[in-house]
């Protein structure tokens, strides 16, 4: 079966080469490849494409269509791979905007567009194309819009074409998240027979089942759509007329997204180095060590902190009587949003206990044990690669003596028999703040299984040395998040988040009172630890209302927010999972940044 699959993929790749009229798979080392002469980049797809959705970005619902879509659709804005933020000077990433201004009230964003950006049929990309895309989101139900673009529909309340190369968008409210919302792709208005001058009678239903769903022929990216064989591969070919290459032209002859559903098999095929096999491994979840060791054979390997981060959530509120964080969480003007008294968790309501738990957990031991070294310690609630990461804040060290001192001070004293040999006796409440006198320090640590269960077991062993008894319970995902965290009836849990790009400095989504909602209506908030800090709330309001969204001013506010979280420990900070990119020895130009493994793929050369 493996040989048959290899034969099929090789046939597809060779078919692409023949169709393009190429004479070699890749350039020789002493040759300078011309447009589309640099071999085919072949990336393994472990999620599969059997259920491939529409290749038109506004109707695409998953990574099977969004990954190839990122290489064929032009975007108003793109992210700088170095800063992981937006810039008007960005080149080589398909950004059509070359500048923008923001109104004094922070609600109107006016963009100027490049005049050298073109669709594959030779028509220029203009303000009309971005207006059409915005108008399509406003008619989202009719066009079968992916829910991924609901924020555009909700928050971008108006668009105005100023001239052919200038467009203005009005936001629902002033927020520095506006650029993230406005970083959407254009749609070729002329190819859909759309005109902004006459939209009343336009048939939006024609976007559903349009030929572009499966064969988009008018696009604009470093590659053109070539063919899709759902369940096998998606093939793109070099766009010889692309206007924003990292070099003079697109070098790879094609980009192949090939189904390899087993990650271990993908790595085996990648390391075989055979023609037609994957030559790029993109963000695998395992086999890091195998890929790392392959560097000795010339394989290229890049590892860095990623955007997925895990933490130990500690419930601050009374788990026997969960309530919302505010009197009125509607957020409507005039709403009385005073914080409610939520009681206190008998163990974790005291900040000294939360700090002690952080001191008592050996993060390095966890990373090297449960995660084979493939993670980076967290300092506070910000991923290590974020543009807002605090430059000098250091993580609370592993210090058992400091943990013991804080627990003693908080009134949890070692009084019983040791839980482990050489450890403290079981700690009980002797004058603690919120638990009944004599209450033992025993709690349940929930987790969703897998590696996080391994982490929980290590935490259990580490805390046992201090006389703390931890009962580990692995639950299925829905039970954990709906019945325990969402219902706010838990003690502690090992859970995780995935940080967006760019990282949002306003972290009230996870830690704000507005999102402290008990799941009694089927819609829990993410602040299920019920942490509240008045200054943090003020800073969260400030950071997204910075005049002009000045990055330096946002960073200064974000630093103070991280300092508050470091001090008050809404979570026990654990680690960010590392992410990996690997390329075959014959791939020249591979130069990844964190979270940007193929940012310059148009300049790669795949040699024979």
Secondary structure by P-SEA (a helix, b strand, c coil): caaaaaaaaaaaaaaaaaaacccccccccccccccccccbbbbbbccccccccccccccccccccaaaaaaccccccccccccccccccccccccccccccccccccbbbbbbbccccccccccccaaaaaaaaaaaaaccccccccccccccccccccccccccbbbbbccccccccccccccccccccccccccccccccccccccccccccccccccccccccccccccbbbbccccccccccccccccccccccccccaaaaaaaaacccccccccccccccaaaaaaaccccbbbbbbccccbbbbbbbbcccccccccccccccccccccccccccccccccccaaaaaaaaaaccaaaaaaccccccbbbbcccccccccccccccccccccaaaaaaaaaaaccccccccccccccccccccccccccccccbbbbbbcccaaaaaaaaaaaaaaaaacbbbbbbbbcaaaaacccccccccccccbbbbbccccccccccccccccccccccccccccccccccaaaaaaaaaaaacccccaaaaaaaaaaaaaaaaaaccccccccbbbbbbbccccccccccccccccccccccccc
